[in-house]
Amino acid sequence: MIRFRVQELMADRQFAEGRVITITEVAAATGISRVTLSKLINRRGCVTGTDNLDKLCRYFRCDLTQLVEYIPDTAPPLRSRNAEKKLPVARK
C-alpha cells in the first residue's frame, strides 16, 4: 500500500514556521483541490497523479521519498492468471 505523508509534512512545516498550516492554504499554494488533499490525508489507497506529487514536493520542499511511503502488504502475493493455467505436459 502507498501512504501519503501530507499530514506529517504539514505538521513539520507548522512547527518550523510557528503557525498553523491548513489544507485550504496548501490547496491555494499548490493548485490541488481541498477534496483531493483530504483524500490523500484520510483515505487508504488513494490514487493521485504525478503532477500532484510534484506540486506537493515543491510546496513542502521535499523528496518524493519524504512524501510517499510504501507499506508492504501482509497478504500473500497476487498470482498471475498464467500461473493458474496448466500447461500441457509433453509426452515422449
NUVEXMI-35360 format. One line per 8 residues: number of its first residue (from 1); their letters; for each residue x, y negated, z negated of N, C-alpha, C, O. Coordinates in nm, 4 decimals, padded with zeros to 6 digits. Atoms other than C-alpha are relative to their C-alpha. Example, Ala and Ser with C-alpha at 12.3 -4.5 7.8 and 13.67 -1.06 7.14 Angstrom:
REM NUVEXMI-35360
1> AS> 00.0890 00.1190 00.0000 01.2300 00.4500 -00.7800 00.0900 -00.1200 00.0000 00.1936 -00.1181 -00.0665 ~ -00.0820 00.1190 00.0060 01.3670 00.1060 -00.7140 -00.0770 -00.1090 -00.0730 -00.0261 -00.2198 -00.0899
***
This chain:
REM NUVEXMI-35360
1> MIRFRVQE> 00.0845 00.1171 00.0000 00.0000 00.0000 00.0000 00.0896 -00.1241 00.0000 00.1959 -00.1256 -00.0619 ~ -00.0691 00.1280 -00.0027 00.1150 -00.3524 00.0710 -00.0696 -00.0932 -00.0990 -00.1919 -00.1073 -00.0978 ~ 00.0544 00.0943 00.0986 00.0702 -00.6023 -00.2113 00.0625 -00.1366 00.0244 00.1841 -00.1493 00.0383 ~ -00.0469 00.1368 -00.0197 00.0951 -00.9768 -00.1623 00.0203 -00.0654 -00.1360 -00.0656 -00.0555 -00.2236 ~ -00.0386 00.0597 00.1277 00.2656 -01.1675 -00.4431 -00.0289 -00.1503 -00.0037 00.0468 -00.2264 -00.0639 ~ 00.0347 00.1420 -00.0083 00.0938 -01.5024 -00.3748 -00.0221 -00.0587 -00.1391 00.0275 -00.1671 -00.1699 ~ 00.0309 00.0507 00.1334 -00.0325 -01.5413 -00.7299 00.1272 -00.0197 -00.0836 00.1402 -00.1191 -00.1551 ~ -00.1251 00.0110 00.0733 00.3128 -01.4774 -00.8775 00.0836 -00.1185 00.0493 00.1443 -00.1905 -00.0300
9> LMADRQFA> -00.0748 00.1117 -00.0569 00.4732 -01.7267 -00.6383 -00.0631 -00.1335 -00.0384 00.0072 -00.2320 -00.0610 ~ 00.0685 00.1216 00.0458 00.2085 -01.9844 -00.7297 00.0398 -00.0305 -00.1453 00.0667 -00.1455 -00.1800 ~ -00.0367 00.0182 00.1410 00.2883 -01.9298 -01.0996 00.1445 -00.0482 -00.0125 00.1737 -00.1352 -00.0945 ~ -00.1403 00.0434 00.0018 00.6633 -01.9657 -01.0336 00.0120 -00.1475 00.0384 00.0866 -00.2232 -00.0237 ~ -00.0056 00.1390 -00.0464 00.6069 -02.2913 -00.8462 -00.0616 -00.0940 -00.1039 -00.0115 -00.2042 -00.1264 ~ 00.0618 00.0801 00.1067 00.3746 -02.4211 -01.1198 00.1001 -00.0261 -00.1119 00.1128 -00.1384 -00.1606 ~ -00.0984 00.0124 00.1073 00.6435 -02.3551 -01.3787 00.1131 -00.0946 00.0400 00.1522 -00.1822 -00.0371 ~ -00.1120 00.0810 -00.0475 00.9203 -02.5122 -01.1707 -00.0374 -00.1478 00.0122 00.0437 -00.2354 -00.0177
17> EGRVITIT> 00.0421 00.1381 -00.0224 00.7173 -02.8254 -01.0919 -00.0729 -00.0602 -00.1206 -00.0977 -00.1807 -00.1245 ~ 00.0676 00.0491 00.1198 00.5428 -02.8510 -01.4303 -00.1396 -00.0522 00.0241 -00.1842 -00.1459 -00.0421 ~ 00.1366 00.0417 -00.0301 00.1973 -02.8839 -01.2807 -00.0784 00.1185 00.0543 -00.0202 00.2210 00.0897 ~ 00.0868 -00.1067 -00.0486 -00.0989 -02.6726 -01.1712 -00.0002 00.0006 00.1527 -00.0134 -00.1042 00.2160 ~ 00.0096 -00.0195 -00.1449 -00.0939 -02.5341 -00.8155 -00.1289 00.0785 00.0248 -00.1466 00.1870 -00.0307 ~ 00.1273 -00.0661 -00.0260 -00.4389 -02.4424 -00.6831 -00.0007 00.0673 00.1373 00.0813 00.0369 00.2239 ~ 00.0172 -00.0645 -00.1311 -00.5498 -02.2202 -00.3977 -00.0349 -00.1062 00.1038 00.0104 -00.0992 00.2181 ~ 00.0380 00.1081 -00.0917 -00.7028 -02.5320 -00.2417 00.1233 -00.0765 00.0475 00.1325 -00.1121 00.1650
25> EVAAATGI> -00.1229 00.0698 -00.0370 -00.3621 -02.7036 -00.2470 00.0833 00.0832 00.0971 00.1341 00.0312 00.1964 ~ -00.0760 -00.0889 -00.0887 -00.1889 -02.4014 -00.0904 -00.0681 00.0068 00.1366 -00.0008 00.0056 00.2397 ~ 00.0759 -00.0050 -00.1256 -00.4656 -02.3825 00.1728 00.0241 -00.1263 00.0827 00.0477 -00.1187 00.2032 ~ -00.0206 00.1266 -00.0710 -00.4270 -02.7507 00.2615 00.1422 -00.0111 00.0553 00.1627 -00.0599 00.1664 ~ -00.1402 00.0111 -00.0411 -00.0473 -02.7276 00.2801 00.0381 00.0984 00.1100 00.1253 00.0694 00.1920 ~ -00.0374 -00.1049 -00.0953 -00.0367 -02.4081 00.4875 -00.0924 00.0104 00.1205 -00.0529 00.0623 00.2249 ~ 00.0983 -00.0163 -00.1074 -00.3498 -02.4304 00.7016 -00.0685 00.1353 -00.0043 -00.1421 00.1704 00.0879 ~ 00.0659 -00.1297 00.0189 -00.4610 -02.0888 00.5721 -00.1269 -00.0255 -00.0806 -00.1237 -00.0995 -00.1789
33> SRVTLSKL> 00.1261 00.0263 00.0696 -00.8247 -02.0809 00.4619 00.0039 00.0493 -00.1443 00.0756 00.1436 -00.1776 ~ 00.0102 -00.0393 00.1411 -00.9096 -02.0581 00.0921 -00.0499 00.1435 -00.0115 -00.0054 00.2179 -00.0989 ~ 00.0546 -00.1362 00.0026 -01.1061 -01.7393 00.1656 00.1104 00.1015 00.0262 00.1204 00.2022 -00.0439 ~ -00.1100 -00.0911 -00.0322 -00.8033 -01.5725 00.3240 00.0992 00.0079 -00.1160 00.1429 00.1171 -00.1522 ~ -00.0913 -00.0006 00.1137 -00.5769 -01.6776 00.0362 -00.0592 00.0764 -00.1180 00.0111 00.1518 -00.1852 ~ 00.0668 -00.0716 00.1089 -00.8304 -01.5488 -00.2155 00.0028 00.1502 00.0236 00.0239 00.2273 -00.0700 ~ -00.0066 -00.1433 -00.0331 -00.8421 -01.2132 -00.0347 00.1407 00.0536 -00.0215 00.1575 00.1636 -00.0743 ~ -00.1384 -00.0440 00.0183 -00.4622 -01.1915 -00.0345 00.0326 00.0171 -00.1481 00.1079 00.1068 -00.1859
41> INRRGCVT> -00.0263 -00.0052 00.1434 -00.4600 -01.2552 -00.4088 -00.0795 00.1103 -00.0686 -00.0265 00.1793 -00.1558 ~ 00.0912 -00.0845 00.0771 -00.7565 -01.0426 -00.5169 -00.0365 00.1350 00.0596 -00.0807 00.2233 -00.0139 ~ 00.0475 -00.1229 -00.0633 -00.8239 -00.7653 -00.2651 00.1146 00.0944 00.0330 00.2133 00.0548 00.0951 ~ -00.0990 -00.1028 -00.0353 -00.6242 -00.4444 -00.2384 -00.0113 00.0329 00.1484 -00.1211 00.0417 00.2034 ~ -00.0005 -00.0404 -00.1408 -00.5220 -00.3534 00.1130 -00.0449 -00.1076 00.0955 -00.0883 -00.0768 00.2066 ~ 00.0381 00.1106 -00.0877 -00.5961 -00.6963 00.2566 00.0950 -00.0050 00.1192 00.2144 00.0214 00.1054 ~ -00.0801 00.0079 -00.1221 -00.4740 -00.7427 00.6130 00.0091 -00.1463 00.0431 -00.0905 -00.2187 00.0401 ~ -00.0183 00.1355 -00.0513 -00.3283 -01.0670 00.7469 00.1037 00.0017 00.1113 00.1791 00.0979 00.1262
49> GTDNLDKL> -00.0929 00.0084 -00.1120 -00.1291 -01.1788 01.0462 00.1360 -00.0541 -00.0398 00.1527 -00.1121 -00.1471 ~ -00.1354 00.0456 00.0275 00.2386 -01.2587 01.0667 00.0087 -00.1521 -00.0043 00.0976 -00.2067 -00.0696 ~ -00.0007 00.1462 00.0058 00.1567 -01.6265 01.1251 -00.0302 -00.0481 -00.1422 00.0284 -00.1465 -00.1875 ~ 00.0299 00.0362 00.1384 00.0061 -01.6427 00.7739 00.1188 00.0306 -00.0911 00.1494 -00.0464 -00.1821 ~ -00.1184 -00.0339 00.0799 00.3093 -01.4668 00.6277 00.1081 -00.1052 00.0189 00.1742 -00.1450 -00.0770 ~ -00.0985 00.1034 -00.0303 00.5339 -01.7201 00.7999 -00.0336 -00.1298 -00.0728 00.0545 -00.1925 -00.1314 ~ 00.0430 00.1228 00.0676 00.3314 -02.0129 00.6628 00.0221 00.0087 -00.1507 00.0666 -00.0882 -00.2123 ~ -00.0171 -00.0166 00.1443 00.3401 -01.8735 00.3084 00.1479 00.0007 -00.0391 00.1860 -00.0590 -00.1398
57> CRYFRCDL> -00.1446 00.0003 00.0276 00.7155 -01.8057 00.3212 00.0553 -00.1422 00.0087 00.1394 -00.1815 -00.0721 ~ -00.0459 00.1383 -00.0150 00.7695 -02.1624 00.4424 -00.0465 -00.0843 -00.1192 00.0310 -00.1636 -00.1727 ~ 00.0537 00.0780 00.1117 00.5437 -02.3081 00.1697 00.0728 00.0304 -00.1308 00.1106 -00.0606 -00.2045 ~ -00.0642 -00.0389 00.1259 00.6997 -02.1096 -00.1149 00.1530 -00.0004 00.0090 00.2220 00.0207 -00.0908 ~ -00.1449 -00.0015 -00.0230 01.0500 -02.1331 00.0394 00.0598 00.1320 -00.0485 00.1521 00.1353 -00.1298 ~ -00.0424 -00.1336 00.0431 01.0965 -01.7600 00.0003 00.0180 00.0921 00.1192 -00.0249 00.0613 00.2304 ~ -00.0129 -00.1057 -00.1010 01.1909 -01.4497 00.1960 -00.1273 00.0826 00.0006 -00.2054 00.0794 -00.0945 ~ 00.1160 -00.0882 -00.0109 00.9280 -01.2058 00.3142 -00.0013 00.1029 -00.1125 -00.1079 00.1395 -00.1619
65> TQLVEYIP> -00.0076 -00.1007 00.1067 01.0523 -00.9554 00.0543 -00.0449 -00.0548 -00.1350 -00.0797 00.0224 -00.2243 ~ 00.0503 00.0597 00.1233 00.9573 -01.2016 -00.2198 -00.1513 -00.0194 00.0049 -00.2161 -00.0317 -00.0991 ~ 00.1440 00.0214 -00.0197 00.6066 -01.2451 -00.0757 -00.0776 00.1311 00.0056 -00.1911 00.1391 -00.0415 ~ 00.0684 -00.1265 -00.0239 00.5225 -00.8854 00.0116 00.0734 00.1116 -00.0726 00.1963 00.1180 -00.0715 ~ -00.0571 -00.1146 00.0712 00.5760 -00.5714 -00.1953 -00.0638 00.1287 00.0516 -00.1857 00.1365 00.0667 ~ 00.0496 -00.1313 -00.0407 00.5445 -00.2122 -00.0764 -00.0113 00.0873 -00.1238 00.0854 00.1041 -00.1981 ~ 00.0229 -00.0914 00.1108 00.3924 00.0217 -00.3325 -00.0327 00.1363 00.0604 -00.1368 00.1517 00.1243 ~ 00.0242 -00.1324 -00.0589 00.4227 00.3892 -00.2325 -00.1302 00.0609 -00.0513 -00.1668 00.0460 -00.1679
73> DTAPPLRS> 00.1245 -00.0678 00.0341 00.1008 00.5854 -00.2286 00.0331 00.1311 -00.0703 00.1294 00.1985 -00.0336 ~ -00.0243 -00.1245 00.0725 00.0801 00.8774 -00.4711 -00.0701 00.1187 00.0652 -00.0493 00.2331 00.0248 ~ 00.0702 -00.1082 -00.0706 -00.1427 01.0775 -00.2352 00.0984 00.0716 00.0921 00.2007 00.0145 00.1299 ~ -00.0878 -00.0709 -00.0930 00.0132 01.3453 -00.0137 00.0052 -00.0727 00.1338 -00.0900 -00.1420 00.1696 ~ -00.0126 00.0701 -00.1278 00.1402 01.2168 00.3224 -00.1077 00.0440 00.0980 -00.1545 00.1579 00.0951 ~ 00.1004 -00.0302 -00.1020 -00.1060 01.1976 00.6093 00.0583 00.0958 00.1027 00.1749 00.0849 00.1406 ~ -00.0423 -00.0938 -00.1039 -00.0871 01.4799 00.8597 -00.0498 -00.0503 00.1329 -00.1610 -00.1021 00.1430 ~ 00.0428 00.0429 -00.1327 -00.0985 01.4017 01.2262 -00.0946 00.1038 00.0584 -00.0981 00.2184 00.0136
81> RNAEKKLP> 00.0937 -00.0931 -00.0654 -00.3624 01.5579 01.4491 00.0742 00.1166 00.0638 00.0264 00.2300 00.0621 ~ -00.0774 -00.1045 -00.0664 -00.0944 01.7506 01.6350 00.0473 00.1065 -00.0985 00.0655 00.2223 -00.0609 ~ -00.0454 -00.0966 00.0997 00.0180 01.9150 01.3118 -00.1085 00.1031 -00.0288 -00.0793 00.2163 -00.0675 ~ 00.1104 -00.0922 00.0274 -00.3263 02.0700 01.2748 -00.0250 00.0963 00.1159 -00.0776 00.2057 00.0956 ~ 00.0210 -00.0866 -00.1155 -00.3347 02.2126 01.6276 00.1044 00.1104 -00.0014 00.2232 00.0845 -00.0202 ~ -00.0941 -00.1111 -00.0051 -00.1804 02.5552 01.6511 00.0406 00.0233 00.1440 -00.0431 00.0375 00.2332 ~ -00.0527 -00.0251 -00.1331 00.0405 02.6072 01.9482 00.0000 00.1491 00.0265 00.0252 00.2272 -00.0653 ~ -00.0012 -00.1422 -00.0309 00.0141 02.9409 02.1294 00.1402 00.0587 -00.0174 00.2407 -00.0066 00.0108
89> VARK> -00.1275 -00.0695 00.0206 00.2858 03.1900 02.0457 00.0379 00.0671 00.1296 -00.0428 00.1381 00.1895 ~ -00.0474 -00.0653 -00.1222 00.4943 03.3003 02.3414 00.0236 00.1478 -00.0275 00.0859 00.1828 -00.1278 ~ -00.0190 -00.1442 00.0157 00.4883 03.6791 02.3855 00.0951 00.0509 00.1046 00.0988 00.0016 00.2174 ~ -00.0991 -00.0589 -00.0921 00.7583 03.8868 02.5440 -00.0603 00.1127 00.0786 00.0078 00.1741 00.1607
***
